[in-house]
């Protein structure tokens, strides 16, 4: 391969990112003449779809371009994050009052940061890209004309900056112990500085993943932002933080796996138990879903605890595969549940506001019930399959007692999810005209439910995902 061919070969991997950046600036310019929200939503949706096609068309079986690594594992999470943006593009129209071009161009800039952070194994690039994502999400969280939007964004911003400070400290201690910021070489160091780095990095990224006790911002931010923004924050940014933690802790802290195991067993148990118990007493439906989101993060980080216990091998691959499938299912069951808040005309939705939804729109009520059952892990939903494989991997890794704790927590969650279902099917409507049952509110919920049921029968995807999982560790030793 000559130098010109090589340059051309390399540059095509940057085309999707360049294309998204150009489209974002075009939308900003278009905003001078156009103010139709549907136009900008359509441009965003089309641009993101094109970028996904460009990414998938490039060879990505172990290709390294600069510090970006293109393999089946990283591309899987890139696609997951792109879906999280596509999923909320049109539902977000409801919450935009003015300047749609700024909202949607910011959303695209956020996606660019997410893709770079997902592909990179360099801690500095991951940090910068992650901060770009954070700044963008602070902006879209404040979108709207109500005081509660600004309040939610302010709380989110201040807690986010605390998380950033911990991340910076963690990175500095990591460099002190290893002499490098890259995760593409075999970094083996066991020292007090590595333990401090582990603690600080977990706290820093834990704020974004909203795990106990760094979860407080999530409850107010999800409750105060528009429903589409809540759906995006609880899926896209959360899964990005989960993916980064997988890379940083399971590749960068090989020599400290025992500490990773101890730390994440504690964090997962507290996240699941505290959030599920707190959700039991919630009457505000968005806050109930926010606590549910914290509990779901507790299930997700079981993957990190298990790999920390078992080490890199077949059990680790099974655990990472389970986490990958859980991430895919999570977008639809959690995102769809937050978008279901659009079914009620009120901004602050109580559980009782769902009373009589089955009489007004049976298909929508059944769909929302399916999403809630997915979150609880009830059979015939993708949520059941995801939890089944997650708990099975724990048993295979001889952490059966942790699987029992997780199953008991799932049993607790059934009570508050079925409380919402009871109001939908066995209570009369609180007042006439309480529901907002236009096609834009119903379609996202119904489509999410259909995908949730389909994912239950798509369990045969797991062997395919199992071939992707080793890609997480493939950069160790300096090889891809």
C-alpha positions as CSV (number, residue, x, y, z in Angstrom):
1,X,0.0,0.0,0.0
2,X,1.6,3.3,-1.1
3,X,1.4,6.4,1.0
4,X,-1.5,8.0,-1.0
5,X,-3.6,4.8,-0.8
6,X,-2.8,4.6,2.9
7,X,-3.9,8.2,3.5
8,X,-7.1,7.6,1.6
9,X,-7.7,4.3,3.4
10,X,-7.3,6.0,6.8
11,X,-9.3,9.1,5.9
12,X,-12.4,7.1,5.0
13,X,-12.8,6.1,8.7
14,X,-13.2,9.7,9.6
15,X,-15.8,10.4,6.9
16,X,-18.8,9.6,9.2
17,X,-17.6,12.0,11.8
18,X,-16.8,14.7,9.3
19,X,-20.2,14.2,7.7
20,X,-22.0,14.6,11.0
21,X,-20.0,17.8,11.8
22,X,-20.7,19.3,8.4
23,X,-24.4,18.6,8.8
24,X,-24.5,20.1,12.2
25,X,-23.0,23.4,10.9
26,X,-25.4,23.3,7.9
27,X,-28.3,23.1,10.3
28,X,-27.0,26.1,12.3
29,X,-26.8,28.1,9.1
30,X,-30.3,26.9,7.9
31,X,-31.7,28.1,11.2
32,X,-31.4,31.7,9.9
33,X,-34.1,31.1,7.4
34,X,-36.1,28.0,8.6
35,X,-37.8,27.5,12.0
36,X,-39.8,24.3,11.3
37,X,-39.0,21.7,13.9
38,X,-39.9,18.8,11.7
39,X,-37.4,19.9,9.1
40,X,-34.5,19.8,11.6
41,X,-35.7,16.5,13.1
42,X,-35.8,15.0,9.6
43,X,-32.3,16.3,8.7
44,X,-30.9,14.9,12.0
45,X,-32.6,11.5,11.5
46,X,-31.3,11.2,7.9
47,X,-27.8,12.4,8.7
48,X,-27.4,10.0,11.6
49,X,-28.7,7.1,9.5
50,X,-26.2,8.0,6.7
51,X,-23.3,8.2,9.2
52,X,-24.2,4.8,10.6
53,X,-24.2,3.3,7.0
54,X,-20.8,4.9,6.4
55,X,-19.4,3.4,9.6
56,X,-20.7,-0.1,8.8
57,X,-19.5,0.0,5.2
58,X,-15.8,0.4,6.3
59,X,-13.9,-2.7,7.2
60,X,-13.9,-2.9,11.0
61,X,-12.4,-6.3,11.9
62,X,-9.5,-5.2,14.0
63,X,-8.5,-2.0,12.3
64,X,-6.6,0.7,14.2
65,X,-6.6,4.3,12.8
66,X,-4.6,6.5,15.1
67,X,-5.9,5.9,18.6
68,X,-9.3,4.8,17.3
69,X,-9.9,1.0,17.3
70,X,-12.5,-0.4,14.9
71,X,-13.5,-3.9,15.8
72,X,-16.8,-5.7,16.3
73,X,-17.0,-4.8,20.0
74,X,-16.5,-1.0,19.6
75,X,-18.7,-0.9,16.5
76,X,-21.5,-2.7,18.3
77,X,-21.6,0.1,21.0
78,X,-21.3,2.8,18.3
79,X,-24.4,1.4,16.7
80,X,-26.1,1.2,20.1
81,X,-25.4,4.8,20.8
82,X,-26.5,5.9,17.3
83,X,-29.8,4.0,17.9
84,X,-30.3,5.9,21.2
85,X,-30.1,9.2,19.2
86,X,-32.3,8.0,16.4
87,X,-34.8,6.8,18.9
88,X,-35.5,10.2,20.5
89,X,-35.1,12.5,17.5
90,X,-38.7,12.9,16.6
91,X,-40.2,12.5,20.1
92,X,-38.0,15.4,21.2
93,X,-40.0,17.8,18.9
94,X,-42.7,18.0,21.6
95,X,-40.3,19.8,24.1
96,X,-38.7,22.3,21.7
97,X,-40.3,25.7,21.7
98,X,-37.7,27.8,19.9
99,X,-34.4,27.5,18.1
100,X,-34.7,23.8,16.9
101,X,-31.5,24.2,14.9
102,X,-29.4,24.7,18.0
103,X,-31.0,21.7,19.8
104,X,-30.5,19.3,16.9
105,X,-27.0,20.5,16.0
106,X,-26.0,20.1,19.7
107,X,-27.5,16.6,19.6
108,X,-25.3,15.7,16.6
109,X,-22.2,17.2,18.3
110,X,-23.0,15.0,21.3
111,X,-23.2,12.0,19.1
112,X,-19.8,12.8,17.5
113,X,-18.2,12.9,21.0
114,X,-19.9,9.6,21.9
115,X,-18.6,7.8,18.8
116,X,-15.0,9.0,19.4
117,X,-15.1,8.0,23.1
118,X,-16.4,4.6,22.2
119,X,-13.7,4.0,19.5
120,X,-10.7,5.3,21.5
121,X,-8.5,3.4,23.9
122,X,-6.5,6.5,24.9
123,X,-7.6,7.9,28.2
124,X,-7.0,11.6,27.3
125,X,-9.1,11.3,24.1
126,X,-11.8,9.4,26.0
127,X,-11.9,12.2,28.6
128,X,-12.0,15.0,26.2
129,X,-14.7,13.3,24.1
130,X,-16.7,12.4,27.2
131,X,-16.6,16.0,28.4
132,X,-17.8,17.2,25.0
133,X,-20.7,14.9,25.4
134,X,-21.4,16.2,29.0
135,X,-21.4,19.9,27.9
136,X,-23.8,19.1,25.1
137,X,-26.1,17.3,27.5
138,X,-26.1,20.2,29.9
139,X,-27.3,22.4,27.0
140,X,-30.1,20.1,25.9
141,X,-31.2,19.5,29.5
142,X,-32.0,23.2,29.9
143,X,-34.0,23.3,26.6
144,X,-37.5,24.6,27.3
145,X,-39.1,27.6,28.8
146,X,-39.9,26.4,32.3
147,X,-38.0,27.0,35.5
148,X,-37.8,23.3,36.2
149,X,-35.7,22.7,33.1
150,X,-33.1,25.2,34.1
151,X,-33.1,23.9,37.7
152,X,-32.6,20.3,36.4
153,X,-29.8,21.4,34.1
154,X,-28.0,23.4,36.9
155,X,-28.0,20.5,39.3
156,X,-26.8,18.2,36.5
157,X,-24.0,20.7,35.6
158,X,-22.7,21.1,39.2
159,X,-22.7,17.4,39.9
160,X,-21.2,16.7,36.5
161,X,-18.3,19.1,37.2
162,X,-17.6,17.2,40.5
163,X,-17.5,14.0,38.5
164,X,-15.1,15.6,36.1
165,X,-12.8,16.7,38.9
166,X,-12.6,13.1,40.2
167,X,-12.0,11.8,36.7
168,X,-9.0,14.2,36.2
169,X,-7.5,13.1,39.5
170,X,-8.0,9.5,38.6
171,X,-6.3,10.0,35.2
172,X,-3.3,11.7,36.9
173,X,-2.8,8.9,39.4
174,X,-3.2,6.3,36.5
175,X,-0.4,8.1,34.6
176,X,1.8,8.2,37.8
177,X,1.5,4.5,38.2
178,X,1.8,3.4,34.6
179,X,3.6,6.2,32.8
180,X,1.0,6.1,30.0
181,X,-2.5,7.2,29.1
182,X,-3.0,4.5,26.5
183,X,-5.0,1.3,27.0
184,X,-3.6,-0.3,23.8
185,X,-0.4,-1.6,25.5
186,X,-0.3,-4.1,28.3
187,X,-0.3,-2.0,31.4
188,X,0.5,-3.9,34.5
189,X,1.0,-2.0,37.7
190,X,0.0,-2.8,41.2
191,X,0.7,0.1,43.5
192,X,-1.2,2.4,45.9
193,X,-1.4,5.0,43.1
194,X,-3.4,2.5,41.0
195,X,-5.8,1.9,43.8
196,X,-6.4,5.7,44.2
197,X,-6.8,6.0,40.4
198,X,-9.4,3.2,40.5
199,X,-11.4,4.9,43.2
200,X,-11.3,8.3,41.5
201,X,-12.2,7.0,38.1
202,X,-15.1,4.9,39.4
203,X,-16.5,8.0,41.2
204,X,-16.0,10.2,38.1
205,X,-17.6,7.9,35.6
206,X,-20.0,6.6,38.3
207,X,-21.7,10.1,38.3
208,X,-22.5,9.6,34.6
209,X,-23.6,6.0,35.0
210,X,-25.7,7.2,38.0
211,X,-24.8,4.3,40.4
212,X,-25.2,4.5,44.1
213,X,-24.1,6.8,45.8
214,X,-23.4,9.1,42.8
215,X,-27.0,8.9,41.6
216,X,-28.7,11.9,43.2
217,X,-28.4,14.2,40.2
218,X,-30.2,11.6,38.0
219,X,-33.4,11.7,40.0
220,X,-33.8,15.5,39.7
221,X,-32.4,15.7,36.1
222,X,-34.7,13.0,34.7
223,X,-37.7,14.5,36.5
224,X,-37.0,18.1,35.5
225,X,-36.1,17.7,31.8
226,X,-38.3,17.1,28.8
227,X,-39.4,13.5,28.3
228,X,-37.3,13.0,25.2
229,X,-34.2,14.4,26.9
230,X,-34.9,12.2,29.9
231,X,-35.0,9.2,27.6
232,X,-31.7,10.1,26.0
233,X,-29.9,10.9,29.3
234,X,-31.1,7.6,30.8
235,X,-30.0,5.5,27.8
236,X,-27.4,7.1,25.5
237,X,-25.1,8.8,28.1
238,X,-25.6,6.0,30.6
239,X,-24.6,3.3,28.2
240,X,-21.6,5.4,27.1
241,X,-20.4,5.6,30.7
242,X,-20.9,1.8,31.1
243,X,-18.9,1.1,27.9
244,X,-16.1,3.4,29.1
245,X,-16.0,1.8,32.5
246,X,-15.7,-1.6,30.8
247,X,-12.7,-0.5,28.7
248,X,-10.9,1.5,31.4
249,X,-11.3,-0.9,34.3
250,X,-11.2,-4.3,32.6
251,X,-8.3,-3.4,30.2
252,X,-6.4,-0.8,32.3
253,X,-6.6,-2.4,35.7
254,X,-5.7,-6.1,35.0
255,X,-3.4,-6.2,37.9
256,X,-6.0,-4.8,40.3
257,X,-8.9,-7.1,39.3
258,X,-9.5,-8.2,42.9
259,X,-10.0,-4.6,44.0
260,X,-12.3,-4.0,40.9
261,X,-14.3,-7.1,42.0
262,X,-14.7,-6.0,45.6
263,X,-15.6,-2.4,44.7
264,X,-18.2,-3.3,42.1
265,X,-19.9,-6.0,44.2
266,X,-20.5,-3.4,46.9
267,X,-21.7,-0.8,44.4
268,X,-24.0,-3.1,42.5
269,X,-25.7,-4.4,45.6
270,X,-26.2,-0.9,47.0
271,X,-27.4,0.4,43.6
272,X,-29.9,-2.3,43.1
273,X,-31.3,-2.5,46.7
274,X,-31.4,1.2,47.5
275,X,-33.0,2.2,44.2
276,X,-35.6,-0.5,44.2
277,X,-36.6,0.2,47.8
278,X,-36.8,4.0,47.1
279,X,-38.9,3.4,44.0
280,X,-41.5,1.5,46.1
281,X,-42.6,4.7,47.8
282,X,-42.7,7.0,44.7
283,X,-45.9,8.4,43.4
284,X,-44.2,10.6,40.8
285,X,-43.9,8.3,37.8
286,X,-40.8,10.0,36.3
287,X,-39.0,9.8,39.6
288,X,-40.1,6.1,39.9
289,X,-38.5,5.5,36.5
290,X,-35.4,7.4,37.5
291,X,-34.9,5.2,40.6
292,X,-35.5,2.2,38.3
293,X,-32.8,3.5,36.1
294,X,-30.3,3.5,39.0
295,X,-31.3,-0.1,39.8
296,X,-30.8,-1.1,36.1
297,X,-27.3,0.5,36.3
298,X,-26.7,-1.8,39.3
299,X,-27.6,-4.8,37.2
300,X,-25.3,-3.6,34.4
301,X,-22.2,-3.3,36.6
302,X,-22.5,-6.9,37.7
303,X,-20.7,-7.5,34.5
304,X,-17.6,-5.6,35.8
305,X,-17.8,-7.4,39.2
306,X,-17.9,-10.8,37.5
307,X,-15.0,-10.2,35.1
308,X,-13.0,-8.8,38.1
309,X,-13.7,-12.1,39.9
310,X,-13.2,-14.5,37.1
311,X,-10.4,-12.8,35.1
312,X,-10.1,-12.7,31.4
313,X,-11.4,-15.9,29.8
314,X,-14.6,-17.7,28.8
315,X,-16.6,-16.6,31.8
316,X,-15.6,-13.0,31.1
317,X,-16.6,-13.3,27.5
318,X,-20.0,-14.6,28.6
319,X,-20.4,-11.8,31.1
320,X,-19.5,-9.1,28.5
321,X,-21.9,-10.7,26.0
322,X,-24.7,-10.5,28.5
323,X,-23.8,-6.9,29.2
324,X,-23.9,-6.2,25.4
325,X,-27.4,-7.7,25.0
326,X,-28.6,-6.0,28.1
327,X,-27.4,-2.6,26.6
328,X,-29.4,-3.2,23.4
329,X,-32.6,-4.2,25.3
330,X,-32.1,-1.3,27.8
331,X,-32.5,1.4,25.1
332,X,-36.0,0.3,24.2
333,X,-37.4,-0.6,27.6
334,X,-36.1,2.4,29.5
335,X,-36.3,4.9,26.6
336,X,-39.8,3.8,25.7
337,X,-40.9,4.1,29.3
338,X,-39.7,7.7,29.6
339,X,-41.3,8.5,26.2
340,X,-44.6,7.1,27.6
341,X,-44.8,10.2,29.8
342,X,-45.8,12.1,26.6
343,X,-49.1,10.2,26.9
344,X,-50.2,12.5,29.8
345,X,-50.8,16.2,29.2
346,X,-49.3,17.2,32.6
347,X,-45.6,17.9,33.0
348,X,-45.2,16.3,36.3
349,X,-46.8,12.8,35.9
350,X,-48.1,10.9,38.9
351,X,-48.7,7.2,38.9
352,X,-52.4,7.9,39.3
353,X,-52.4,9.9,36.1
354,X,-52.2,6.6,34.2
355,X,-55.6,5.6,35.6
356,X,-57.9,4.3,32.8
357,X,-55.3,4.4,30.0
358,X,-56.5,0.9,29.0
359,X,-60.0,2.2,28.4
360,X,-58.8,5.2,26.4
361,X,-56.2,3.4,24.3
362,X,-55.9,-0.4,24.9
363,X,-52.9,-0.8,22.5
364,X,-50.9,1.9,24.1
365,X,-51.7,0.6,27.6
366,X,-50.6,-2.9,26.7
367,X,-47.4,-1.5,25.1
368,X,-46.5,0.5,28.2
369,X,-47.2,-2.6,30.3
370,X,-44.9,-4.7,28.2
371,X,-42.1,-2.1,28.6
372,X,-42.6,-2.2,32.4
373,X,-42.6,-6.0,32.5
374,X,-39.4,-5.9,30.5
375,X,-37.8,-3.7,33.1
376,X,-39.0,-6.2,35.8
377,X,-37.6,-9.1,33.8
378,X,-40.9,-10.9,33.1
379,X,-40.9,-13.7,30.4
380,X,-41.8,-13.0,26.8
381,X,-39.9,-9.7,26.9
382,X,-36.3,-8.8,25.9
383,X,-35.8,-7.7,29.5
384,X,-36.3,-11.3,30.7
385,X,-33.7,-12.7,28.2
386,X,-31.2,-10.0,29.1
387,X,-31.5,-10.7,32.9
388,X,-31.6,-14.4,32.4
389,X,-28.2,-14.4,30.6
390,X,-26.8,-11.9,33.1
391,X,-27.8,-14.0,36.1
392,X,-26.7,-17.2,34.3
393,X,-23.2,-15.7,33.7
394,X,-23.0,-14.9,37.5
395,X,-23.8,-18.6,38.3
396,X,-21.2,-19.8,35.8
397,X,-18.7,-17.5,37.5
398,X,-19.5,-19.1,40.9
399,X,-21.1,-15.9,42.1
400,X,-24.5,-17.6,42.6
401,X,-25.0,-15.7,45.8
402,X,-24.8,-12.4,43.9
403,X,-27.3,-13.8,41.4
404,X,-29.7,-14.5,44.2
405,X,-29.4,-10.9,45.5
406,X,-30.0,-9.6,42.0
407,X,-33.1,-11.9,41.5
408,X,-34.5,-10.8,44.9
409,X,-34.1,-7.2,43.7
410,X,-35.9,-8.0,40.5
411,X,-38.7,-9.5,42.6
412,X,-39.0,-6.2,44.6
413,X,-39.2,-4.2,41.4
414,X,-42.2,-6.2,40.3
415,X,-44.3,-4.5,43.0
416,X,-43.8,-0.9,41.8
417,X,-44.0,-1.8,38.1
418,X,-47.2,-3.7,38.5
419,X,-48.6,-0.8,40.6
420,X,-48.5,1.4,37.5
421,X,-50.0,-1.4,35.4
422,X,-52.8,-1.8,38.0
423,X,-53.7,1.9,37.6
424,X,-53.8,1.6,33.8
425,X,-56.1,-1.4,33.7
426,X,-58.1,-1.4,36.9
427,X,-58.7,2.3,37.6
428,X,-61.1,4.8,36.0
429,X,-59.6,7.9,34.4
430,X,-59.0,10.7,36.8
431,X,-60.5,13.3,34.5
432,X,-61.6,13.5,30.9
433,X,-59.0,14.8,28.4
434,X,-56.1,13.9,30.7
435,X,-54.3,11.9,28.0
436,X,-52.4,13.1,25.0
437,X,-53.2,10.2,22.6
438,X,-52.0,11.6,19.3
439,X,-50.0,9.5,16.9
440,X,-46.6,11.1,17.9
441,X,-47.1,10.1,21.5
442,X,-48.4,6.6,20.9
443,X,-46.1,5.4,18.1
444,X,-42.8,5.5,20.1
445,X,-44.4,3.5,22.9
446,X,-46.0,0.9,20.6
447,X,-42.9,0.5,18.5
448,X,-40.7,0.0,21.6
449,X,-43.0,-2.7,22.9
450,X,-42.9,-4.6,19.6
451,X,-39.1,-4.5,19.6
452,X,-39.1,-5.6,23.2
453,X,-41.2,-8.7,22.4
454,X,-39.1,-9.4,19.3
455,X,-35.9,-9.2,21.3
456,X,-37.2,-12.0,23.5
457,X,-37.3,-14.3,20.5
458,X,-34.0,-13.0,19.2
459,X,-32.0,-14.7,21.9
460,X,-30.2,-16.5,19.1
461,X,-28.3,-13.2,18.6
462,X,-26.3,-14.0,21.7
463,X,-23.8,-16.5,20.0
464,X,-23.1,-13.7,17.5
465,X,-22.5,-11.2,20.3
466,X,-20.2,-13.7,22.0
467,X,-17.8,-13.4,19.1
468,X,-17.8,-9.6,19.6
469,X,-17.0,-9.7,23.3
470,X,-13.2,-10.6,23.0
471,X,-12.8,-7.4,21.1
472,X,-12.9,-5.5,24.4
473,X,-9.6,-7.1,25.4
474,X,-8.1,-7.4,22.0
475,X,-5.9,-4.3,22.3
476,X,-4.1,-5.7,25.3
477,X,-0.4,-6.5,24.6
478,X,-0.3,-3.8,21.9
479,X,-2.1,-5.9,19.3
480,X,-5.6,-5.4,18.0
